[in-house]
Amino acid sequence: MGKKKVMLPADQIDWSSVEYEPEVIQAPHLTGLTFKLFVTIVEAPIIGSLIISYMKKQNKMVEMLRNTVIPEHPMFKPEFPPQEAEQGVIVVDEDGKPEDRVAAAFKCLPHYNPASCWSGDSSPFRYWKIRDYAYAYRSKLTTPSVVAEHIISVIEEFNYHKPPTPLLVSFNAEEIRKQAAASTRRFEEGNPLSILDGIFIAIKDDIDCYPHPSKGATTWMHEVRSVDKDAVSVSRLRSCGVVFIGKANMHELGMGTTGNNPNYGTTRNPHAPERYTGGSSSGPAALVASGICSAALGTDGGGSVRIPSSLCGVVGLKTTYGRTDMQGSLCDSGTVEIIGPIASSVEDVMLVYAAILGSSPADRVCLKPSPPCLPNLSSPYYENALGSLRLGKYTAWFNDVFSTDISDKCEDILRNLSKTHRCETVEIVIPELHEMRIAHIISIGSEVACSLNPDCHDGKHVRLTYDTRTSLALFRSFTASDYVAAQCLRRRLMHYHMEIFKSVDVIVTPTTGMTAPKIPASALKLGETNIQVTGYLMRFILAGNLLGLPAISVPVGYDKQGLPIGLQLIGRPWGEASILRLAHAVEELCAEHKKKPVSFYDVLKTN
């Protein structure tokens, strides 16, 4: 009997027969000199390809892609059917000025009471929000220039850590002072540009922010790619008066989920410095969680905004594919990546999102995005909109976590949502999750390899970290037929999810299958490969990237070791307003239980 298998068309699948298969990953955990030796072998012409082929076969990749007939046509980037309009929202003009969209978002926020925020009572712990900074500036309690000095002092302090634990890989104190002084003058003249004027934001090192280079946390990318202007998203923030503190550390080229980086040093988790932040947006999440800046921009092609946000106890928004313009980022030609905001609160994510949203001209033609909307959190309709939400939960998948602390905490929140806001939780199943993992890694891996091949053939390959080189060895083994098969799977999986969204409004999962993992001492110098940890961190992530769906991670508590846990909300295409509204409700339910990170800096101190 032959090996050939034929899949039923997606619209003929019997959903009642779908059974969850726990993910089992076969791959070694390597660090130090053993890891270095492994990379040398895996890059060797003959034995390396044999090792890669064996690992792919062990993880059922070959069986799925080369022995299976997939009846669907390929979908080479997300394609969305028309969506119903969201309720209880305001529509914003993506062609308008960013500062006007931010003003519209500001009007959507709940009432702000300065007295409750500035009473001096620090219990329970809360982060300073953007509105707190705005109030302090307008009330002359402090100025952007004063805050800038506090931030510069903290960042320079990190330069003396041994081993190095940099939050930023490009930092210029005088540039920060220059931006802050301009903002301070605008306040003195009574002409701030927006509520974001004087707000300090970090930019991940794969997004252009002039005059800083964009290295992708490599040691060489700036040598082959110059930066002469801001990325579109950064330019939009700059027009609102934002002060950029520099380029944030990251997992090299975004090709990892822990944040490990031997090139510049590995950023530490503010809640537990011996643990990873998660990645690849490690620096952005740690900067926000440490209180050093109000928000940051990251990129997300495989959970790279949501994973570190979850592990660091902050909020991270992955927008619908095509909702934000990717021009000016290192990953601006892929089919799974977006630029998204990280902040300490949902309302701050909303404000930054309002500034950066707006599809590229090309995406408007091919994706036909619905008009961008924001939830009106101050509207009387707010409660009704929450009560009508149906939350889809695939219990077997939801509970497939490293520690039941995670699933239990997330389940508690769902019960509280039902009790407080009458949200209904609906049991769902999602077919072919294993196939989704394969389709995602082939899609993002092929696109990364394609973009890096010219520089690698030009000699830059040996200057990459061993972690990145291991990934590239796998990615280069993918064939054209593998890539097409993955896109056929993408269409099947899109069909399943669109069917699910006919009966639910939001899919709910833990953000990650484990909390922050420990950093092995042997991984600091040469890096590590630990695909089991990667599997846990990416377990619930991939629909947002392969299918381009919007998703947000919001902190909901801590495990028994005091490490943050995130809840992920996955929405319909273009449904950012719905998941932002629900995330705000979740955040309110958890407000009294927030813990101050071990590494925290009060840069707004006014006394």
C-alpha positions in Angstrom: 0.0 0.0 0.0 1.4 3.4 -1.0 2.0 6.4 1.3 -0.3 8.7 -0.5 -3.1 10.3 1.5 -6.0 12.4 0.3 -7.6 15.0 2.5 -11.4 15.6 2.3 -12.3 19.1 1.2 -12.6 21.4 4.2 -16.3 21.9 3.7 -16.9 18.1 4.0 -15.1 17.6 7.3 -17.2 16.0 10.0 -16.6 18.4 12.9 -18.0 15.9 15.5 -15.2 13.5 14.7 -12.4 16.0 15.4 -10.1 15.0 18.2 -7.4 17.1 19.8 -3.9 15.7 19.4 -1.4 17.1 22.0 1.6 18.6 20.4 4.8 16.4 20.7 8.0 17.9 19.4 11.1 15.8 18.8 14.2 18.0 18.9 17.3 18.3 21.2 17.8 21.1 23.7 21.3 22.4 23.1 23.5 25.2 24.6 27.1 26.2 24.7 29.8 24.3 22.8 27.5 21.4 22.2 25.2 23.7 20.4 28.1 25.2 18.4 29.2 21.7 17.3 25.6 20.8 16.3 25.4 23.9 14.1 28.7 23.0 12.4 27.3 19.6 11.6 23.9 20.6 10.5 25.4 23.1 8.1 27.6 20.5 6.5 26.5 19.6 2.9 25.5 15.9 3.3 25.2 15.0 6.9 23.4 18.3 7.7 20.6 17.6 5.2 20.3 14.1 6.6 19.8 15.4 10.1 17.3 18.0 9.0 15.4 15.4 7.0 15.3 13.0 10.0 14.0 15.8 12.4 11.3 16.8 9.8 10.2 13.2 9.5 10.1 12.8 13.3 7.8 15.8 13.5 5.5 14.5 10.7 6.3 17.4 8.4 7.3 15.2 5.4 4.2 13.0 5.7 1.9 16.0 5.8 3.4 17.9 2.9 4.8 15.4 0.4 2.5 12.4 0.8 -0.8 14.2 1.1 -3.2 15.6 -1.6 -4.7 18.8 -0.3 -7.8 19.7 -2.4 -7.9 23.4 -1.7 -6.3 26.0 -3.9 -3.4 27.9 -2.3 -3.9 31.2 -0.4 -0.6 33.1 -0.6 -1.7 35.7 1.8 -4.7 36.1 4.1 -8.0 36.6 2.2 -11.0 37.6 4.3 -14.7 37.4 3.4 -16.7 40.6 4.0 -17.4 41.2 7.7 -20.4 42.5 9.6 -19.9 46.0 11.1 -19.0 46.0 14.8 -21.4 47.5 17.3 -20.8 50.2 19.8 -17.8 51.6 18.0 -16.6 54.8 16.3 -15.1 54.7 12.9 -11.8 56.6 12.4 -10.3 57.9 9.2 -7.2 56.0 8.2 -6.5 58.8 5.6 -6.7 61.5 8.2 -4.1 62.9 10.5 -2.8 60.5 13.2 -3.3 63.2 15.8 -7.0 63.4 14.9 -7.4 59.6 15.3 -5.6 59.8 18.6 -8.0 62.6 19.7 -11.0 60.3 18.7 -9.5 57.4 20.7 -9.1 59.7 23.7 -12.8 60.5 23.6 -13.5 56.8 23.7 -11.7 56.3 27.0 -13.5 56.0 30.4 -13.7 59.0 32.7 -10.3 60.0 34.1 -10.1 61.1 37.8 -6.7 62.6 38.5 -7.4 62.6 42.3 -7.5 58.8 42.4 -4.3 58.5 40.4 -2.3 61.2 42.3 -3.4 60.5 45.8 -0.1 59.0 46.8 -1.6 55.6 47.7 0.5 53.0 45.9 -1.7 50.1 46.8 -2.6 48.2 44.7 0.3 48.7 42.3 -0.6 50.4 39.0 1.5 51.6 36.1 1.4 55.3 35.1 -0.8 55.6 32.0 -0.4 58.0 29.1 -3.2 60.1 30.6 -1.2 60.4 33.8 1.8 61.8 31.9 -0.5 64.1 29.9 -2.1 65.4 33.2 1.3 65.9 34.8 2.6 67.9 31.9 -0.5 70.0 31.6 -0.6 70.6 35.3 3.1 71.6 35.3 3.9 68.8 37.8 6.8 67.9 35.5 8.0 68.3 32.0 9.1 65.9 29.2 12.7 67.1 29.7 12.6 66.1 33.4 11.2 62.7 32.6 13.8 62.3 29.8 16.6 62.7 32.4 15.1 60.0 34.6 14.9 57.6 31.6 18.5 58.4 30.4 19.8 57.7 33.9 18.0 54.3 34.1 19.2 53.3 30.6 22.8 54.2 31.3 22.6 52.2 34.5 21.8 49.1 32.5 25.1 49.6 30.6 27.1 48.6 33.7 25.3 45.2 34.3 27.4 42.1 34.1 26.7 40.1 32.1 25.1 42.7 29.8 21.3 42.9 29.8 20.6 45.7 27.4 17.1 46.9 26.9 18.2 49.1 23.9 20.7 48.3 21.2 20.7 51.8 19.9 20.5 54.7 22.3 21.5 58.4 22.0 20.9 60.5 25.1 21.3 63.8 23.3 18.7 62.8 20.7 16.3 62.0 23.5 17.0 65.4 25.2 16.4 67.1 21.8 13.0 65.5 21.3 12.0 66.1 24.9 13.0 69.8 24.8 10.9 70.3 21.7 7.9 68.7 23.5 8.5 70.8 26.6 8.5 74.0 24.5 5.2 73.0 23.0 3.7 72.6 26.4 5.1 75.9 27.6 3.5 77.6 24.5 0.2 75.8 25.2 0.4 73.9 21.9 0.9 70.1 22.5 0.3 68.1 19.3 -1.8 65.4 20.9 -2.2 63.5 24.1 0.8 61.5 22.9 3.0 64.6 23.0 5.9 64.0 25.4 5.1 60.3 25.7 8.2 58.1 25.6 8.1 55.1 23.3 10.7 52.5 22.3 10.9 51.0 18.8 11.9 47.4 18.1 15.2 47.1 16.2 13.5 45.8 13.0 11.5 49.0 12.5 13.1 52.1 11.1 13.4 55.1 13.5 15.7 57.8 12.0 18.5 58.5 12.9 19.0 55.1 14.5 20.2 52.1 12.3 17.9 49.1 12.0 20.1 46.0 12.8 17.4 43.5 13.6 19.7 42.9 16.6 22.4 41.4 14.3 25.9 42.7 14.1 25.8 43.5 10.4 22.4 44.5 9.0 23.1 48.2 9.2 26.1 47.6 6.9 23.9 46.5 4.0 20.7 48.4 4.7 20.7 52.1 5.5 18.0 54.1 7.3 17.2 57.6 5.9 13.7 58.1 7.2 11.2 56.7 9.7 9.0 53.7 9.1 5.4 54.7 8.3 4.2 53.7 11.8 7.0 55.6 13.4 6.4 58.7 11.3 2.7 58.7 12.4 3.7 58.6 16.0 6.3 61.3 15.5 3.6 63.6 14.1 1.8 63.2 17.4 4.7 64.4 19.5 6.1 61.1 20.7 9.6 61.0 22.1 11.5 58.0 20.9 14.0 56.6 23.4 15.9 54.3 20.9 15.9 50.9 19.3 14.9 48.0 21.6 16.7 44.7 21.9 15.2 41.6 20.3 15.8 38.0 19.4 18.1 38.2 16.4 16.0 38.9 13.2 12.9 37.9 15.1 13.7 34.2 14.7 13.1 33.0 18.2 10.5 33.2 21.0 12.7 33.6 24.1 14.6 36.9 23.5 18.0 35.2 23.8 20.6 37.4 22.1 24.4 36.7 22.4 25.2 39.7 20.1 24.2 42.4 22.6 23.1 40.5 25.7 19.9 38.9 26.7 17.1 41.2 28.1 15.9 40.0 31.4 12.3 39.6 32.6 11.4 42.5 34.9 9.4 40.1 37.1 12.2 37.6 37.5 15.7 38.6 36.1 16.8 35.0 35.9 14.1 34.3 33.3 13.5 35.2 29.7 11.2 38.0 28.6 9.9 36.0 25.6 10.5 37.1 22.1 11.1 38.2 19.7 10.0 41.7 21.0 12.0 41.2 24.2 13.3 44.7 24.7 9.9 46.4 23.9 8.0 44.3 26.4 10.7 44.6 29.2 10.9 48.4 28.7 7.2 48.8 29.2 7.0 46.3 32.1 9.9 48.1 33.8 8.0 51.4 33.7 10.7 53.0 31.6 8.4 54.0 28.8 4.7 54.1 28.3 4.6 52.0 25.1 6.6 50.3 22.4 6.2 49.1 18.9 7.0 45.5 18.1 6.6 43.2 15.1 4.6 39.9 15.3 5.1 37.2 12.7 4.8 34.3 15.2 3.6 35.7 18.4 6.5 38.2 18.8 4.3 40.9 20.3 1.9 38.7 22.3 4.5 36.2 23.8 6.7 38.8 25.5 3.7 40.8 26.5 2.3 37.7 28.3 5.5 36.7 29.9 6.2 40.3 31.1 2.7 41.1 32.3 1.7 43.8 29.9 -0.7 44.2 27.0 0.2 43.4 23.4 -2.0 43.9 20.3 -1.5 42.0 17.1 -3.6 43.7 14.5 -5.3 42.2 11.5 -2.8 41.5 8.7 -2.7 44.6 6.6 -4.3 47.0 9.1 -1.0 48.8 9.7 1.5 49.8 7.0 4.7 47.7 7.2 6.8 50.0 5.0 10.1 50.7 6.7 10.5 47.5 8.6 12.8 44.5 8.0 9.8 42.2 7.5 7.8 44.5 5.2 7.3 41.9 2.4 6.0 38.9 4.4 2.5 37.4 4.6 2.3 36.8 8.4 3.9 39.9 10.1 2.4 43.1 11.5 3.6 46.0 13.5 1.7 46.3 16.8 1.8 48.2 20.1 2.8 47.0 23.5 1.7 49.0 26.6 0.9 48.6 30.3 -2.8 49.0 29.8 -5.5 48.5 27.1 -6.3 52.2 26.9 -2.6 53.0 26.1 -2.6 50.3 23.5 -5.7 51.9 22.0 -4.1 55.3 21.8 -0.9 54.1 20.1 -3.0 51.8 17.8 -5.1 54.8 16.7 -2.0 56.7 15.7 -0.3 53.9 13.7 -3.3 52.3 12.0 -3.8 52.7 8.2 -3.3 50.1 5.5 -0.7 50.5 2.7 -2.1 51.4 -0.7 -1.4 47.9 -2.0 -3.2 46.2 0.9 -6.2 48.4 0.4 -6.5 47.1 -3.1 -6.0 43.4 -2.4 -7.3 43.0 1.1 -10.2 45.5 1.0 -10.0 46.2 4.8 -13.1 47.2 6.7 -13.0 50.8 8.1 -10.9 50.9 11.3 -13.0 51.2 14.4 -12.4 51.8 18.1 -14.6 50.7 21.0 -16.4 53.5 22.9 -15.5 52.5 26.4 -17.4 55.5 27.8 -20.6 54.8 26.0 -23.8 53.5 27.8 -23.8 50.8 25.1 -20.5 49.4 26.5 -22.1 47.0 28.9 -24.6 45.7 26.3 -21.9 45.2 23.8 -20.0 43.0 26.3 -23.0 41.0 27.3 -23.8 40.0 23.8 -20.3 38.5 23.2 -20.0 34.8 22.6 -16.5 33.4 23.6 -15.3 30.3 21.8 -13.2 27.9 23.9 -11.6 24.7 22.7 -11.2 23.1 26.1 -8.8 20.3 25.2 -6.5 22.8 23.5 -7.1 25.4 26.2 -5.9 23.0 28.9 -2.8 21.7 27.0 -0.3 23.8 29.0 2.9 23.2 31.0 1.3 24.1 34.3 -2.4 24.1 35.2 -1.8 27.4 37.0 -2.2 28.9 33.5 -5.4 27.2 32.4 -7.0 27.6 35.8 -6.3 31.4 36.0 -7.6 31.9 32.4 -10.7 29.8 33.2 -11.3 31.9 36.3 -11.4 35.0 34.1 -14.0 33.5 31.8 -16.2 32.7 34.7 -15.8 36.2 36.0 -16.7 37.6 32.6 -19.8 35.5 32.6 -20.8 36.5 36.1 -20.0 40.2 35.7 -20.8 41.0 32.1 -23.0 38.0 31.1 -20.5 36.9 28.3 -21.4 33.4 27.1 -18.6 30.8 26.7 -19.3 28.4 23.8 -17.4 25.1 23.4 -15.8 24.9 19.9 -13.4 22.6 18.1 -10.6 23.7 15.7 -9.6 21.1 13.2 -6.0 20.5 12.0 -4.0 22.4 14.5 -0.9 20.3 13.8 -1.3 21.3 10.1 -1.5 24.9 11.1 1.9 24.7 12.9 3.5 23.2 9.8 1.9 25.7 7.4 3.1 28.6 9.6 6.7 27.5 9.9 7.0 26.8 6.2 5.4 30.2 5.3 7.4 32.4 7.7 10.6 30.2 7.2 10.5 30.4 3.4 9.9 34.1 3.5 12.8 34.7 5.9 15.2 32.5 4.0 14.2 34.3 0.7 14.9 37.8 2.3 18.2 36.7 3.8 19.7 34.5 1.1 21.5 37.4 -0.8 23.3 38.6 2.3 24.1 35.0 3.4 25.6 34.2 0.1 27.6 37.4 0.4 29.3 36.1 3.5 27.1 37.4 6.3 25.8 33.9 7.3 28.7 33.2 9.6 28.0 36.4 11.6 24.5 35.2 12.6 23.9 33.6 15.9 23.9 29.8 16.1 20.2 29.9 16.9 19.4 31.8 13.7 21.7 29.5 11.7 19.9 26.5 13.0 16.5 27.9 11.9 17.9 28.8 8.5 19.2 25.3 8.0 15.7 24.1 8.5 14.1 26.9 6.4 16.4 26.2 3.4 15.3 22.6 3.3 11.7 23.6 2.4 10.9 23.2 -1.3 8.6 25.1 -3.6 6.1 22.3 -3.4 6.3 22.5 0.4 5.5 26.2 0.3 2.5 25.8 -2.1 1.2 22.9 0.1 1.4 25.2 3.1 -0.7 27.8 1.3 -3.3 25.2 0.5 -3.4 24.4 4.2 -3.8 28.1 4.9 -7.0 28.2 2.8 -8.4 25.1 4.7 -7.7 26.7 8.0 -9.2 30.0 7.0 -12.4 28.1 6.1 -12.5 26.4 9.5 -12.0 29.7 11.4 -14.6 31.6 9.4 -17.1 28.8 10.2 -16.2 29.1 13.9 -16.8 32.8 13.8 -20.4 32.2 12.6 -21.2 31.0 16.1 -18.8 32.9 18.3 -17.4 36.5 18.4 -14.0 35.9 20.0 -11.8 32.8 20.4 -10.2 32.7 23.9 -7.0 30.9 24.9 -4.1 31.3 27.2 -1.6 33.5 25.4 1.3 31.0 26.0 1.4 27.4 27.2 4.0 28.2 29.8 5.2 31.2 31.9 8.7 32.7 31.6 11.3 30.0 31.2 14.7 30.2 33.0 17.7 31.4 31.2 20.4 28.7 31.2 23.8 30.2 32.1 25.3 28.2 29.3 23.0 30.0 26.7 24.2 33.5 27.4 27.4 33.4 25.3 26.4 31.1 22.3 22.6 31.0 22.5 20.5 27.9 22.6 17.9 25.8 20.7 15.0 24.5 22.7 12.1 23.6 20.4 10.0 22.2 23.3 10.0 25.6 25.0 9.2 27.2 21.6 6.3 24.9 21.2 4.8 25.8 24.6 5.3 29.5 23.9 3.7 29.4 20.4 1.0 26.9 21.2 -1.9 29.3 20.9 -0.4 31.9 18.7 -0.4 30.8 15.1 -4.0 31.6 13.8 -3.2 35.3 14.3 -0.2 35.1 12.0 -1.0 32.4 9.4 -4.6 33.6 9.0 -3.9 37.3 9.8 -6.5 37.5 12.5 -6.4 40.2 15.2 -5.4 39.1 18.7 -4.5 40.7 22.0 -2.7 39.4 25.1 -3.9 40.9 28.4 -2.4 40.0 31.8 -4.8 38.1 34.1 -2.6 37.1 37.1 0.4 35.0 38.1 1.4 31.4 38.6 2.6 30.0 41.9 6.1 31.3 41.2 4.7 34.9 40.8 5.2 34.9 37.0 2.7 36.7 34.8 0.0 34.8 32.9 -1.7 36.3 29.8 -5.1 35.6 28.2 -5.4 35.8 24.4 -8.5 37.1 22.6 -8.6 36.2 18.9 -11.1 38.2 16.8 -12.7 38.2 13.4 -10.8 39.9 10.6 -10.7 43.7 11.1 -12.3 43.1 14.5 -9.8 45.1 16.6 -12.5 47.1 18.4 -14.3 44.0 19.7 -11.1 42.4 21.2 -10.0 45.8 22.7 -13.4 46.2 24.4 -13.3 42.7 25.8 -9.6 43.1 26.8 -10.5 46.3 28.7 -13.2 44.4 30.7 -10.7 41.6 31.5 -8.2 44.2 32.6 -10.7 45.8 35.0 -11.5 42.4 36.6 -7.8 41.9 37.3 -6.8 45.4 38.4 -6.6 44.8 42.1 -4.2 41.9 41.8 -1.4 43.5 39.8 2.1 43.1 41.3 5.0 45.5 41.0 7.8 44.0 39.0 11.1 43.3 40.7 12.8 45.6 38.2 10.6 48.7 38.1 11.5 52.4 37.6 9.2 55.3 38.4 10.3 57.8 35.8 7.3 60.1 36.4 8.2 60.7 40.0 7.2 64.3 40.7 8.4 64.8 44.2 
